[in-house]
């Protein structure tokens, strides 16, 4: 069809819209496959940009020029033969909370050995570790983690001396780079300098950095920089011998497309991950997001997600999906964090989420506030359960982790207790 004729039809059917900043994006399920969908797009003037479900070949990202009205075109796509479902791609954000001041543990930089890596004492001896009974669990049950934990986030520092030995090849979905999910490429500065000390980098995290780096990372384009490395460090603290698969679906500013998250979930399943950590949320239900989680659960994956930082009783996804454990945040005094979402329909268990000390890019350490940093405690716990029972799946993990310290009905089964959870695995996995 000639371009001029296409424009006439677009105006006639009400598909013309005012110019937008970028192409319109649609998530399209086409069971008949790529060739059939390309034929549809040849007629409608759209483009099949990417496959989203890996080797399955049934889910695609479709784009149109920005002058086409996306809602009207959505209905046109839905009416086409061979297309089962269509939804608009959504822009999500990793979650932010408000911190206060760097915790004292960031100054506790005495070097100690932790499962073959030299770490600072403040990392392994922080209050959160004692609260969830990590040392007792490791000593009594001799569990240190098994399986691969996939982390859908901003990426990771692949050179960090604490993490590099447990990282397996991941994927950068923001740049379409296989094998690497480094977030170091998100910065255009030299992080080295003098005078490094703990300081608040943004509203939800602190880090041991030189003053110039702290100043640079305070800008909006770096709002979530380091988030994935921090999440990975908490998983490693709890399950130091579990492997970590970094899947970069978010940029340094904290934004990421739902389509890239779907790609990451299917990638994790098809590359053997057993645990999925999702420290982000969206308030709107997505059919394809739910379908991806259902597929992950069908493949024996244990799914964990943050409950959100709005300080409300509300429903957010993926934490509210079936087969996902939603994780709230508690203080070091076992009370609900003021920023944490709550509610029986959202929260499975809670975990510490204030001033949690963990790894940070450039081989240093940081501290984070938010349910983003509560969820990886539970993902690490799931890897400990796999040390006891290699067949432990979502129902097994939910049943085991429900053995927690009761606080209030708003926090589901209570605050994470690794000692109780690991001790409950044999009974749970035989059900």
C-alpha positions as CSV (number, residue, x, y, z in Angstrom):
1,X,0.0,0.0,0.0
2,X,1.4,3.4,-0.9
3,X,2.2,5.7,2.0
4,X,-0.3,8.4,1.0
5,X,-3.1,5.9,0.7
6,X,-2.2,4.5,4.2
7,X,-2.4,8.0,5.7
8,X,-5.8,8.6,4.1
9,X,-7.1,5.3,5.7
10,X,-5.6,6.2,9.0
11,X,-7.5,9.5,9.1
12,X,-10.7,7.8,7.9
13,X,-10.6,5.2,10.6
14,X,-9.6,7.6,13.3
15,X,-6.1,6.2,13.8
16,X,-4.2,9.4,13.3
17,X,-3.0,11.0,16.5
18,X,-0.7,13.9,17.4
19,X,3.0,13.2,17.2
20,X,4.5,11.2,20.1
21,X,8.0,10.9,21.4
22,X,8.5,7.3,20.2
23,X,6.9,4.5,18.3
24,X,3.8,2.9,19.8
25,X,4.5,-0.5,21.3
26,X,2.1,-3.5,21.5
27,X,2.5,-6.9,23.1
28,X,0.9,-9.4,20.7
29,X,0.2,-13.1,21.2
30,X,0.0,-14.8,17.8
31,X,-0.2,-18.6,18.1
32,X,0.2,-19.0,14.4
33,X,3.7,-17.6,14.7
34,X,6.0,-15.0,13.2
35,X,5.2,-15.3,9.5
36,X,1.5,-15.0,10.0
37,X,1.9,-11.9,12.2
38,X,4.3,-10.3,9.6
39,X,1.6,-10.8,7.0
40,X,-0.9,-8.9,9.2
41,X,1.6,-6.1,9.7
42,X,2.3,-5.9,6.0
43,X,-1.4,-5.0,5.5
44,X,-1.8,-2.8,8.6
45,X,1.5,-0.9,8.4
46,X,3.0,-2.2,11.6
47,X,6.4,-3.8,12.4
48,X,7.2,-7.0,14.2
49,X,10.2,-5.7,16.3
50,X,11.0,-8.6,18.6
51,X,10.1,-12.1,19.8
52,X,9.3,-12.0,23.5
53,X,9.0,-15.6,24.6
54,X,12.3,-17.1,23.3
55,X,12.1,-20.4,21.6
56,X,8.3,-20.6,22.1
57,X,7.8,-18.1,19.2
58,X,4.2,-17.1,20.0
59,X,4.6,-13.7,21.7
60,X,5.9,-10.5,20.0
61,X,6.6,-6.8,20.3
62,X,4.8,-4.9,17.5
63,X,5.4,-1.2,16.8
64,X,3.7,1.4,14.7
65,X,4.7,5.0,13.8
66,X,4.0,7.5,16.5
67,X,1.4,9.4,14.4
68,X,-1.0,6.4,14.8
69,X,-3.5,6.5,17.6
70,X,-2.4,3.6,19.8
71,X,-5.8,2.8,21.4
72,X,-7.6,2.7,18.1
73,X,-4.8,0.6,16.5
74,X,-5.1,-1.8,19.5
75,X,-8.6,-2.6,18.6
76,X,-7.7,-3.1,14.9
77,X,-5.0,-5.6,16.0
78,X,-7.4,-7.4,18.2
79,X,-9.8,-8.0,15.4
80,X,-7.3,-9.7,13.1
81,X,-7.5,-13.4,12.5
82,X,-4.7,-15.5,14.1
83,X,-4.1,-13.0,17.0
84,X,-5.2,-14.2,20.4
85,X,-4.4,-11.2,22.6
86,X,-3.0,-7.7,22.4
87,X,-2.1,-5.2,25.1
88,X,-0.1,-2.0,25.1
89,X,3.5,-2.2,26.3
90,X,3.9,-0.4,29.6
91,X,6.8,1.5,31.2
92,X,7.6,0.3,34.7
93,X,9.9,1.5,37.4
94,X,12.0,-0.1,40.0
95,X,10.8,1.0,43.4
96,X,12.1,3.8,45.5
97,X,11.7,4.5,49.2
98,X,13.1,7.1,51.6
99,X,16.2,6.4,53.6
100,X,17.5,8.4,56.5
101,X,21.3,8.2,57.0
102,X,24.0,5.6,56.1
103,X,23.9,2.8,58.7
104,X,26.9,2.4,61.0
105,X,27.8,-0.9,59.4
106,X,29.1,0.9,56.3
107,X,31.9,2.2,58.5
108,X,32.6,-1.3,59.7
109,X,35.0,-2.1,56.9
110,X,37.3,-4.7,58.6
111,X,38.0,-7.4,56.0
112,X,36.6,-10.9,56.7
113,X,36.3,-14.0,54.6
114,X,32.9,-15.0,53.5
115,X,32.7,-18.2,51.4
116,X,35.9,-17.5,49.5
117,X,35.5,-13.8,49.1
118,X,36.9,-10.9,51.2
119,X,34.0,-8.7,52.4
120,X,33.6,-6.0,55.0
121,X,32.5,-7.1,58.4
122,X,29.5,-4.7,58.3
123,X,28.1,-6.7,55.4
124,X,28.0,-10.1,57.1
125,X,27.3,-8.9,60.7
126,X,24.5,-6.4,59.9
127,X,21.3,-6.5,62.0
128,X,19.2,-8.0,59.2
129,X,21.4,-11.1,59.2
130,X,20.7,-11.8,62.8
131,X,17.0,-10.9,62.6
132,X,16.3,-13.5,60.0
133,X,18.6,-16.0,61.8
134,X,21.0,-16.5,59.0
135,X,24.1,-17.6,61.0
136,X,22.0,-20.1,63.0
137,X,20.6,-21.5,59.9
138,X,23.9,-21.9,58.1
139,X,25.5,-23.6,61.1
140,X,22.6,-25.9,62.1
141,X,21.5,-27.0,58.7
142,X,24.7,-26.6,56.7
143,X,22.9,-24.8,53.9
144,X,24.5,-22.2,51.7
145,X,22.2,-22.1,48.7
146,X,21.7,-24.0,45.5
147,X,20.3,-23.4,42.0
148,X,20.3,-20.2,40.0
149,X,18.5,-17.1,41.0
150,X,17.5,-14.8,38.1
151,X,17.5,-11.1,39.0
152,X,15.4,-8.9,36.8
153,X,16.7,-5.5,37.5
154,X,19.2,-2.8,36.4
155,X,22.0,-5.2,35.9
156,X,25.0,-6.0,38.0
157,X,28.7,-5.0,38.4
158,X,30.2,-8.1,36.8
159,X,33.7,-7.2,38.3
160,X,32.6,-7.0,41.9
161,X,34.9,-9.2,43.8
162,X,32.1,-10.5,46.1
163,X,29.8,-11.4,43.2
164,X,31.9,-12.3,40.2
165,X,32.5,-16.0,41.1
166,X,28.7,-16.7,41.4
167,X,27.5,-14.8,38.3
168,X,26.3,-16.8,35.3
169,X,25.7,-15.3,31.8
170,X,22.7,-13.1,31.7
171,X,21.3,-10.7,29.2
172,X,21.0,-7.0,28.7
173,X,17.5,-6.5,27.3
174,X,17.8,-2.7,27.2
175,X,20.6,-3.0,24.6
176,X,20.0,-6.5,23.3
177,X,23.4,-7.8,24.4
178,X,23.7,-11.5,25.2
179,X,25.9,-12.8,28.0
180,X,26.3,-9.5,29.7
181,X,24.0,-7.5,32.0
182,X,26.5,-5.0,33.3
183,X,25.2,-1.7,34.7
184,X,28.7,-0.1,34.5
185,X,27.9,0.9,31.0
186,X,25.2,3.2,32.2
187,X,27.7,5.7,33.6
188,X,30.1,7.9,31.6
189,X,32.4,8.9,34.4
190,X,35.5,7.5,36.2
191,X,34.3,6.4,39.6
192,X,37.8,6.3,41.1
193,X,38.8,9.1,43.4
194,X,39.9,9.9,47.0
195,X,38.0,10.5,50.1
196,X,35.5,7.7,49.7
197,X,33.1,7.4,52.7
198,X,29.5,6.4,53.3
199,X,27.0,9.0,52.0
200,X,23.4,9.1,50.8
201,X,23.4,8.7,47.0
202,X,19.7,9.2,46.4
203,X,16.5,8.9,48.5
204,X,16.6,5.1,48.8
205,X,20.3,4.2,49.0
206,X,23.7,5.1,50.4
207,X,27.1,4.0,49.2
208,X,30.8,4.3,50.0
209,X,31.9,6.6,47.2
210,X,34.1,9.7,46.7
211,X,32.3,13.0,46.9
212,X,32.3,13.7,43.2
213,X,30.7,10.3,42.4
214,X,28.0,11.0,45.1
215,X,27.2,14.3,43.4
216,X,27.1,12.8,40.0
217,X,24.8,9.9,40.9
218,X,22.3,12.3,42.6
219,X,21.0,13.3,39.1
220,X,17.7,11.8,37.9
221,X,19.3,9.7,35.1
222,X,21.1,7.7,37.8
223,X,18.1,7.4,40.2
224,X,18.2,3.6,40.2
225,X,21.9,3.0,39.3
226,X,23.3,0.2,41.4
227,X,19.9,-1.2,42.3
228,X,20.6,-4.6,40.6
229,X,24.0,-5.0,42.2
230,X,22.5,-4.2,45.6
231,X,19.7,-6.7,45.2
232,X,22.2,-9.4,44.0
233,X,24.4,-8.8,47.0
234,X,21.6,-9.5,49.4
235,X,20.8,-12.7,47.7
236,X,24.5,-13.7,47.9
237,X,24.6,-12.8,51.6
238,X,21.7,-15.3,52.3
239,X,22.7,-18.0,49.8
240,X,26.5,-17.5,49.1
241,X,26.9,-20.6,46.9
242,X,23.8,-20.1,44.8
243,X,24.4,-18.8,41.3
244,X,23.0,-15.4,40.2
245,X,21.7,-14.7,36.6
246,X,21.6,-10.9,36.0
247,X,18.8,-9.9,33.6
248,X,19.0,-6.2,32.8
249,X,15.5,-4.9,31.9
250,X,15.8,-1.5,33.6
251,X,17.9,1.5,32.8
252,X,19.9,3.5,35.3
253,X,16.9,5.9,35.7
254,X,14.8,3.0,37.0
255,X,12.5,2.7,33.9
256,X,12.0,-0.4,31.9
257,X,9.4,-1.8,29.5
258,X,7.0,-4.6,30.4
259,X,8.0,-6.3,27.1
260,X,11.6,-6.5,28.3
261,X,10.5,-8.0,31.6
262,X,8.5,-10.6,29.8
263,X,11.6,-11.4,27.7
264,X,13.6,-11.8,30.9
265,X,11.1,-14.1,32.5
266,X,11.0,-16.4,29.5
267,X,14.8,-16.2,29.2
268,X,15.2,-17.2,32.9
269,X,12.9,-20.2,32.5
270,X,14.6,-21.4,29.3
271,X,18.1,-21.1,30.8
272,X,17.5,-23.1,33.9
273,X,16.9,-20.5,36.7
274,X,15.0,-21.9,39.7
275,X,14.3,-18.7,41.6
276,X,13.1,-15.3,40.1
277,X,13.6,-12.1,42.0
278,X,11.4,-9.1,40.9
279,X,12.1,-5.9,42.9
280,X,9.6,-3.8,41.0
281,X,5.8,-3.4,40.6
282,X,3.0,-2.0,38.5
283,X,-0.5,-1.2,39.6
284,X,-2.2,-2.4,36.4
285,X,-2.9,-6.0,35.7
286,X,-1.3,-7.5,32.6
287,X,-2.6,-10.7,31.0
288,X,0.8,-11.5,29.4
289,X,2.7,-10.8,32.7
290,X,0.4,-13.2,34.4
291,X,0.9,-15.8,31.6
292,X,4.7,-15.5,31.9
293,X,4.6,-16.1,35.6
294,X,2.2,-19.0,35.1
295,X,4.7,-20.5,32.7
296,X,7.6,-20.0,35.1
297,X,5.7,-21.7,37.9
298,X,4.9,-24.6,35.5
299,X,8.6,-25.0,35.1
300,X,9.2,-25.3,38.9
301,X,10.4,-21.7,39.4
302,X,10.0,-20.0,42.7
303,X,8.8,-16.4,42.2
304,X,9.4,-13.5,44.6
305,X,8.4,-9.9,44.2
306,X,8.4,-6.6,46.2
307,X,5.1,-5.5,47.7
308,X,5.8,-1.8,46.8
309,X,6.6,1.4,48.7
310,X,3.4,3.4,48.7
311,X,2.7,2.7,52.4
312,X,-0.8,1.5,51.5
313,X,-3.0,-1.6,51.5
314,X,-3.2,-2.0,47.7
315,X,-2.8,-4.6,45.0
316,X,0.3,-4.4,42.8
317,X,1.8,-6.8,40.3
318,X,3.7,-9.1,40.1
319,X,3.4,-9.5,43.9
320,X,-0.3,-10.1,43.7
321,X,-0.2,-12.7,41.0
322,X,-0.9,-16.3,42.0
323,X,2.3,-18.3,42.3
324,X,4.3,-15.2,43.4
325,X,5.3,-14.4,47.0
326,X,4.8,-10.6,47.7
327,X,7.3,-9.3,50.2
328,X,6.8,-6.4,52.6
329,X,9.5,-4.5,54.5
330,X,10.0,-4.4,58.3
331,X,12.2,-2.3,60.5
332,X,15.0,-3.8,62.6
333,X,12.5,-3.8,65.5
334,X,10.1,-6.1,63.7
335,X,7.5,-3.4,62.8
336,X,6.1,-2.6,59.4
337,X,8.2,0.0,57.6
338,X,6.2,3.2,57.1
339,X,6.9,3.1,53.3
340,X,5.9,-0.5,52.8
341,X,2.7,-1.7,51.3
342,X,0.8,-4.3,53.3
343,X,-2.3,-6.5,53.3
344,X,-3.2,-10.1,53.4
345,X,-4.0,-10.2,49.7
346,X,-0.6,-8.8,48.8
347,X,2.0,-10.0,51.3
348,X,3.2,-13.6,51.9
349,X,6.0,-12.7,54.3
350,X,8.0,-9.6,55.2
351,X,11.8,-9.2,55.6
352,X,14.1,-6.4,56.8
353,X,14.2,-3.5,54.3
354,X,15.8,-0.5,56.1
355,X,19.5,0.3,55.8
356,X,20.3,-3.1,54.4
357,X,24.0,-3.3,53.7
358,X,25.0,-4.9,50.4
359,X,27.3,-4.8,47.4
360,X,27.4,-1.7,45.2
361,X,29.0,-1.1,41.8
362,X,32.7,-0.3,41.5
363,X,33.5,-3.1,44.0
364,X,32.3,-1.1,46.9
365,X,29.3,-1.4,49.3
366,X,26.0,0.4,49.9
367,X,22.8,0.3,51.9
368,X,19.2,0.4,50.7
369,X,15.7,1.2,51.9
370,X,12.6,-0.3,50.4
371,X,10.7,-3.5,49.7
372,X,13.2,-3.9,46.7
373,X,15.7,-4.9,49.3
374,X,13.3,-7.1,51.4
375,X,12.4,-9.3,48.4
376,X,16.0,-10.6,47.8
377,X,16.2,-11.9,51.4
378,X,13.3,-14.2,50.4
379,X,14.8,-15.1,47.1
380,X,18.0,-16.1,48.9
381,X,15.9,-18.1,51.3
382,X,14.4,-19.9,48.4
383,X,17.9,-20.9,47.2
384,X,18.5,-22.2,50.8
385,X,15.4,-24.4,50.5
386,X,16.8,-25.8,47.2
387,X,19.9,-26.9,49.2
388,X,17.6,-29.1,51.2
389,X,15.3,-30.3,48.5
390,X,16.3,-29.8,44.8
391,X,12.7,-30.4,43.9
392,X,11.3,-27.6,46.0
393,X,8.9,-25.5,43.9
394,X,6.6,-22.5,44.5
395,X,4.1,-24.4,46.7
396,X,7.0,-26.0,48.7
397,X,8.6,-22.6,49.2
398,X,5.4,-20.9,50.2
399,X,4.6,-23.6,52.7
400,X,8.1,-23.6,54.1
401,X,8.5,-19.8,54.3
402,X,5.1,-19.5,56.0
403,X,6.9,-20.7,59.1
404,X,7.7,-17.1,60.1
405,X,7.6,-14.8,63.1
406,X,4.0,-13.6,63.4
407,X,3.7,-9.8,63.6
408,X,0.3,-8.8,62.2
409,X,-2.3,-10.0,59.6
410,X,-1.1,-7.1,57.4
411,X,2.2,-8.9,57.0
412,X,0.8,-12.2,55.8
413,X,2.5,-15.1,57.5
414,X,5.0,-12.8,59.3
415,X,8.6,-11.8,59.2
416,X,11.1,-14.2,57.5
417,X,12.7,-16.7,59.8
418,X,15.3,-18.8,57.9
419,X,15.7,-21.3,60.7
420,X,12.0,-22.2,60.8
421,X,11.7,-22.1,57.0
422,X,14.6,-24.4,56.3
423,X,13.5,-26.8,59.0
424,X,10.1,-27.1,57.5
425,X,11.3,-28.1,54.0
426,X,11.0,-31.9,54.2
427,X,7.4,-31.8,55.4
428,X,6.5,-29.1,52.8
429,X,8.2,-30.8,49.8
430,X,6.4,-34.1,50.5
431,X,2.9,-32.6,50.3
